[in-house]
């Protein structure tokens, strides 16, 4: 996307293992199902934000990375790894006329840890 004027994706560590990075909020889902992530008001338009966390499919508990690299962050043993990409996209035409209108693009992948 950098070839068409967008910057690199943003990935930040979390301030605690139980919450997402500063640019997102997390609302838990049912056990075994990823919750809902929303971008905060401070997230810029036309910037891709990356969320990566581990989900316990039995309890619904999350484990967000707080250090990189570090040992003991990932638990393994059937946990789910969730990767969620979000971008608050605002077409150039709307930006030029000063409109704040934007849509959030979202892609998510879930895989089971098998180690």
N, CA, C and O of each residue as an XYZ file, in Angstrom:
460
protein
N       0.808     -1.189      0.000
C       0.000      0.000      0.000
C       0.853      1.256      0.000
O       0.374      2.338     -0.337
N       2.127      1.110      0.381
C       2.984      2.291      0.395
C       3.205      2.840     -1.012
O       3.498      4.023     -1.178
N       3.065      1.987     -2.022
C       3.214      2.431     -3.401
C       2.138      3.395     -3.844
O       2.326      4.116     -4.824
N       1.014      3.428     -3.147
C      -0.061      4.352     -3.521
C      -0.283      5.421     -2.455
O      -1.363      6.008     -2.373
N       0.746      5.673     -1.634
C       0.707      6.795     -0.710
C       0.363      6.498      0.738
O       0.259      7.426      1.540
N       0.182      5.239      1.098
C      -0.111      4.903      2.486
C       1.179      4.516      3.193
O       2.084      3.947      2.583
N       1.259      4.827      4.479
C       2.439      4.494      5.252
C       2.445      3.037      5.679
O       1.535      2.280      5.341
N       3.476      2.644      6.424
C       3.561      1.252      6.891
C       2.497      0.974      7.951
O       1.986      1.906      8.573
N       2.159     -0.306      8.164
C       1.196     -0.654      9.208
C       1.729     -0.284     10.589
O       2.940     -0.226     10.801
N       0.820     -0.036     11.521
C       1.179      0.295     12.893
C       0.946     -0.935     13.765
O      -0.157     -1.481     13.796
N       1.992     -1.369     14.474
C       1.873     -2.440     15.466
C       2.562     -1.965     16.727
O       3.735     -1.592     16.701
N       1.830     -1.978     17.836
C       2.402     -1.563     19.114
C       2.142     -2.655     20.149
O       1.173     -3.408     20.049
N       3.010     -2.723     21.126
C       2.814     -3.651     22.237
C       1.732     -3.105     23.162
O       1.474     -1.902     23.182
N       1.112     -3.979     23.915
C       0.067     -3.587     24.862
C       0.683     -3.177     26.189
O       1.780     -3.611     26.539
N      -0.030     -2.343     26.917
C       0.454     -1.943     28.244
C       0.174     -3.023     29.280
O       0.792     -3.031     30.344
N      -0.759     -3.946     28.980
C      -1.014     -5.079     29.868
C      -1.438     -6.278     29.020
O      -1.961     -6.109     27.919
N      -1.214     -7.481     29.532
C      -1.553     -8.695     28.792
C      -3.054     -8.867     28.611
O      -3.486     -9.679     27.794
N      -3.863     -8.111     29.364
C      -5.305     -8.242     29.296
C      -6.009     -7.210     28.443
O      -7.238     -7.194     28.385
N      -5.239     -6.327     27.765
C      -5.885     -5.286     26.960
C      -5.101     -5.037     25.671
O      -3.903     -5.314     25.607
N      -5.776     -4.513     24.645
C      -5.116     -4.262     23.366
C      -4.213     -3.029     23.419
O      -4.207     -2.305     24.414
N      -3.455     -2.793     22.351
C      -2.621     -1.589     22.284
C      -3.479     -0.319     22.338
O      -4.706     -0.392     22.256
N      -2.841      0.825     22.474
C      -3.499      2.121     22.662
C      -4.502      2.476     21.574
O      -5.432      3.242     21.825
N      -4.337      1.942     20.385
C      -5.177      2.359     19.264
C      -6.447      1.539     19.109
O      -7.157      1.683     18.114
N      -6.745      0.672     20.087
C      -7.948     -0.146     19.972
C      -8.604     -0.452     21.300
O      -7.987     -0.338     22.359
N      -9.864     -0.841     21.227
C     -10.594     -1.337     22.385
C     -11.097     -2.733     22.047
O     -11.334     -3.051     20.882
N     -11.256     -3.563     23.069
C     -11.656     -4.951     22.863
C     -12.896     -5.260     23.676
O     -12.952     -4.980     24.873
N     -13.889     -5.839     23.018
C     -15.106     -6.291     23.687
C     -15.165     -7.802     23.527
O     -15.269     -8.286     22.400
N     -15.103     -8.574     24.630
C     -15.066    -10.037     24.531
C     -16.290    -10.610     23.817
O     -17.387    -10.053     23.864
N     -16.058    -11.739     23.158
C     -17.137    -12.481     22.526
C     -17.464    -13.706     23.370
O     -17.052    -13.800     24.526
N     -18.190    -14.622     22.799
C     -18.475    -15.885     23.478
C     -17.181    -16.688     23.591
O     -16.282    -16.501     22.772
N     -17.057    -17.584     24.589
C     -15.854    -18.420     24.672
C     -15.605    -19.155     23.349
O     -16.520    -19.735     22.764
N     -14.363    -19.120     22.896
C     -13.990    -19.772     21.642
C     -14.180    -18.915     20.411
O     -13.818    -19.327     19.309
N     -14.744    -17.724     20.577
C     -14.997    -16.826     19.449
C     -14.275    -15.505     19.716
O     -14.437    -14.929     20.792
N     -13.480    -15.012     18.757
C     -12.810    -13.728     18.974
C     -13.817    -12.617     19.268
O     -14.928    -12.611     18.739
N     -13.412    -11.695     20.105
C     -14.258    -10.555     20.440
C     -14.232     -9.498     19.351
O     -13.699     -9.714     18.263
N     -14.814     -8.358     19.665
C     -14.906     -7.255     18.712
C     -13.864     -6.196     19.068
O     -13.801     -5.721     20.203
N     -13.055     -5.838     18.083
C     -12.045     -4.799     18.260
C     -12.515     -3.555     17.518
O     -12.971     -3.634     16.378
N     -12.399     -2.407     18.176
C     -12.735     -1.129     17.558
C     -11.535     -0.204     17.648
O     -10.788     -0.241     18.626
N     -11.350      0.618     16.636
C     -10.285      1.612     16.680
C     -10.704      2.759     17.594
O     -11.877      3.132     17.628
N      -9.749      3.321     18.335
C     -10.044      4.467     19.198
C     -10.156      5.728     18.354
O      -9.775      5.737     17.183
N     -10.672      6.775     18.944
C     -10.828      8.046     18.238
C      -9.471      8.611     17.810
O      -9.394      9.348     16.827
N      -8.400      8.274     18.537
C      -7.070      8.780     18.210
C      -6.393      8.079     17.046
O      -5.328      8.512     16.604
N      -6.989      7.003     16.537
C      -6.399      6.289     15.399
C      -6.583      7.126     14.126
O      -7.672      7.628     13.849
N      -5.517      7.260     13.377
C      -5.532      8.094     12.169
C      -6.277      7.415     11.022
O      -6.370      6.188     10.972
N      -6.797      8.210     10.114
C      -7.411      7.650      8.911
C      -6.312      7.216      7.949
O      -5.188      7.718      7.995
N      -6.659      6.281      7.085
C      -5.768      5.782      6.033
C      -4.461      5.205      6.575
O      -3.420      5.280      5.922
N      -4.526      4.633      7.768
C      -3.395      3.956      8.392
C      -3.872      2.578      8.830
O      -4.913      2.456      9.476
N      -3.117      1.543      8.483
C      -3.490      0.189      8.884
C      -2.942     -0.105     10.277
O      -1.769      0.142     10.559
N      -3.807     -0.637     11.144
C      -3.435     -0.996     12.505
C      -3.505     -2.513     12.655
O      -4.432     -3.155     12.162
N      -2.513     -3.072     13.340
C      -2.393     -4.519     13.496
C      -2.650     -4.892     14.962
O      -2.074     -4.309     15.880
N      -3.524     -5.874     15.148
C      -3.817     -6.431     16.472
C      -3.491     -7.921     16.431
O      -3.981     -8.636     15.557
N      -2.674     -8.395     17.362
C      -2.339     -9.814     17.455
C      -2.480    -10.223     18.918
O      -1.877     -9.623     19.808
N      -3.283    -11.250     19.146
C      -3.440    -11.719     20.516
C      -3.741    -13.210     20.545
O      -4.106    -13.815     19.537
N      -3.579    -13.776     21.720
C      -3.866    -15.179     21.949
C      -5.204    -15.268     22.693
O      -5.456    -14.500     23.622
N      -6.050    -16.202     22.279
C      -7.382    -16.352     22.861
C      -7.543    -17.761     23.427
O      -7.297    -18.746     22.730
N      -7.951    -17.855     24.675
C      -8.243    -19.146     25.275
C      -9.650    -19.540     24.822
O     -10.613    -18.865     25.187
N      -9.799    -20.625     24.028
C     -11.115    -20.958     23.493
C     -12.103    -21.445     24.558
O     -13.311    -21.439     24.322
N     -11.612    -21.860     25.710
C     -12.492    -22.356     26.773
C     -13.046    -21.225     27.624
O     -14.239    -21.188     27.923
N     -12.168    -20.298     28.015
C     -12.582    -19.231     28.938
C     -12.845    -17.897     28.248
O     -13.546    -17.046     28.796
N     -12.293    -17.707     27.056
C     -12.424    -16.417     26.370
C     -11.384    -15.399     26.801
O     -11.413    -14.259     26.337
N     -10.458    -15.784     27.685
C      -9.412    -14.874     28.154
C      -8.437    -14.558     27.017
O      -8.138    -15.417     26.188
N      -7.951    -13.327     26.989
C      -6.996    -12.900     25.965
C      -5.614    -12.715     26.567
O      -5.470    -12.494     27.770
N      -4.594    -12.807     25.710
C      -3.214    -12.594     26.108
C      -2.568    -11.738     25.016
O      -2.263    -12.232     23.931
N      -2.363    -10.458     25.309
C      -1.771     -9.514     24.365
C      -0.281     -9.390     24.668
O       0.116     -9.417     25.833
N       0.540     -9.255     23.642
C       1.992     -9.148     23.821
C       2.350     -7.825     24.498
O       1.885     -6.758     24.095
N       3.185     -7.916     25.537
C       3.655     -6.724     26.243
C       5.150     -6.505     26.075
O       5.686     -5.499     26.540
N       5.831     -7.442     25.411
C       7.260     -7.302     25.145
C       7.589     -8.027     23.840
O       6.879     -8.947     23.432
N       8.673     -7.600     23.194
C       9.058     -8.216     21.917
C      10.549     -8.017     21.705
O      10.980     -6.868     21.614
N      11.337     -9.029     21.622
C      10.980    -10.428     21.879
C      10.986    -10.694     23.373
O      11.649     -9.994     24.138
N      10.248    -11.704     23.777
C      10.273    -12.127     25.172
C       9.856    -13.584     25.252
O       9.187    -14.103     24.358
N      10.254    -14.231     26.319
C       9.917    -15.648     26.456
C       8.683    -15.802     27.329
O       8.399    -14.960     28.181
N       7.960    -16.885     27.107
C       6.811    -17.180     27.941
C       5.551    -16.408     27.621
O       4.590    -16.464     28.388
N       5.524    -15.688     26.510
C       4.341    -14.898     26.174
C       3.241    -15.792     25.637
O       2.074    -15.625     25.992
N       3.597    -16.729     24.794
C       2.605    -17.600     24.176
C       2.479    -18.889     24.973
O       3.481    -19.494     25.353
N       1.248    -19.301     25.222
C       0.980    -20.452     26.069
C       0.925    -21.770     25.317
O       1.216    -22.812     25.903
N       0.559    -21.761     24.037
C       0.441    -22.999     23.270
C      -0.701    -23.861     23.777
O      -1.595    -23.380     24.473
N      -0.663    -25.146     23.421
C      -1.649    -26.073     23.944
C      -3.077    -25.832     23.510
O      -3.991    -25.915     24.331
N      -3.290    -25.539     22.258
C      -4.649    -25.383     21.749
C      -5.224    -23.988     21.837
O      -6.399    -23.786     21.530
N      -4.415    -23.009     22.253
C      -4.890    -21.634     22.261
C      -5.118    -21.176     20.817
O      -4.579    -21.773     19.884
N      -5.903    -20.135     20.635
C      -6.120    -19.563     19.313
C      -5.288    -18.295     19.171
O      -5.186    -17.507     20.111
N      -4.700    -18.101     18.009
C      -3.992    -16.864     17.705
C      -4.880    -16.069     16.758
O      -5.308    -16.578     15.723
N      -5.152    -14.832     17.114
C      -6.017    -13.976     16.312
C      -5.185    -12.815     15.778
O      -4.497    -12.129     16.534
N      -5.258    -12.606     14.468
C      -4.615    -11.461     13.823
C      -5.732    -10.652     13.189
O      -6.493    -11.167     12.369
N      -5.830     -9.391     13.567
C      -6.892     -8.514     13.075
C      -6.249     -7.253     12.513
O      -5.468     -6.589     13.194
N      -6.580     -6.929     11.273
C      -6.085     -5.726     10.622
C      -7.253     -4.768     10.441
O      -8.322     -5.168      9.980
N      -7.053     -3.510     10.799
C      -8.108     -2.507     10.672
C      -7.548     -1.234     10.056
O      -6.407     -0.846     10.307
N      -8.382     -0.596      9.244
C      -8.021      0.702      8.668
C      -9.271      1.563      8.580
O     -10.282      1.149      8.014
N      -9.197      2.752      9.138
C     -10.265      3.728      8.984
C      -9.969      4.463      7.674
O      -9.133      5.366      7.630
N     -10.663      4.065      6.618
C     -10.372      4.559      5.274
C     -11.244      5.753      4.931
O     -12.464      5.731      5.097
N     -10.580      6.799      4.446
C     -11.278      8.003      4.009
C     -10.804      8.329      2.596
O      -9.629      8.634      2.392
N     -11.711      8.268      1.616
C     -11.312      8.597      0.243
C     -10.729     10.004      0.159
O     -11.141     10.898      0.898
N      -9.789     10.192     -0.726
C      -9.112     11.477     -0.893
C     -10.094     12.609     -1.164
O      -9.908     13.720     -0.669
N     -11.121     12.344     -1.933
C     -12.111     13.380     -2.263
C     -12.777     13.912     -0.998
O     -12.949     15.121     -0.844
N     -13.151     13.008     -0.093
C     -13.786     13.444      1.154
C     -12.815     14.212      2.038
O     -13.194     15.179      2.700
N     -11.571     13.778      2.045
C     -10.556     14.465      2.850
C     -10.330     15.888      2.344
O     -10.182     16.818      3.136
N     -10.306     16.049      1.024
C     -10.059     17.364      0.434
C     -11.178     18.357      0.719
O     -10.925     19.557      0.828
N     -12.415     17.871      0.842
C     -13.514     18.795      1.126
C     -13.738     18.972      2.625
O     -14.657     19.677      3.041
N     -12.893     18.329      3.436
C     -12.955     18.492      4.884
C     -13.977     17.616      5.583
O     -14.319     17.858      6.740
N     -14.460     16.610      4.894
C     -15.425     15.706      5.506
C     -14.707     14.719      6.421
O     -13.620     14.241      6.098
N     -15.311     14.423      7.544
C     -14.741     13.448      8.466
C     -15.249     12.036      8.211
O     -14.904     11.104      8.938
N     -16.074     11.881      7.171
C     -16.662     10.573      6.886
C     -15.584      9.562      6.501
O     -14.700      9.853      5.696
N     -15.673      8.373      7.088
C     -14.728      7.292      6.791
C     -15.422      5.966      7.097
O     -16.375      5.915      7.875
N     -14.934      4.899      6.476
C     -15.422      3.562      6.781
C     -14.251      2.749      7.333
O     -13.097      2.995      6.981
N     -14.553      1.791      8.190
C     -13.503      0.950      8.752
C     -13.431     -0.358      7.975
O     -14.406     -1.106      7.901
N     -12.272     -0.618      7.402
C     -12.007     -1.876      6.714
C     -11.405     -2.828      7.734
O     -10.579     -2.424      8.553
N     -11.817     -4.092      7.689
C     -11.411     -5.048      8.711
C     -11.138     -6.404      8.081
O     -11.916     -6.878      7.252
N     -10.038     -7.026      8.471
C      -9.719     -8.398      8.047
C      -9.224     -9.141      9.277
O      -8.436     -8.606     10.056
N      -9.689    -10.382      9.452
C      -9.315    -11.151     10.624
C      -9.005    -12.588     10.243
O      -9.660    -13.174      9.381
N      -7.996    -13.143     10.899
C      -7.633    -14.543     10.711
C      -7.443    -15.184     12.079
O      -6.889    -14.572     12.992
N      -7.913    -16.429     12.211
C      -7.777    -17.154     13.468
C      -7.126    -18.495     13.177
O      -7.530    -19.195     12.249
N      -6.115    -18.859     13.969
C      -5.438    -20.154     13.817
C      -5.252    -20.770     15.197
O      -5.163    -20.065     16.203
N      -5.197    -22.071     15.226
C      -5.001    -22.792     16.491
C      -3.514    -23.086     16.682
O      -2.844    -23.553     15.762
N      -3.001    -22.807     17.890
C      -1.620    -23.128     18.224
C      -1.536    -24.629     18.478
O      -2.282    -25.166     19.298
N      -0.641    -25.297     17.785
C      -0.548    -26.761     17.898
C       0.755    -27.225     18.529
O       1.186    -28.342     18.241
N       1.384    -26.460     19.342
C       2.628    -26.901     19.967
C       2.461    -27.061     21.439
O       3.410    -27.428     22.132
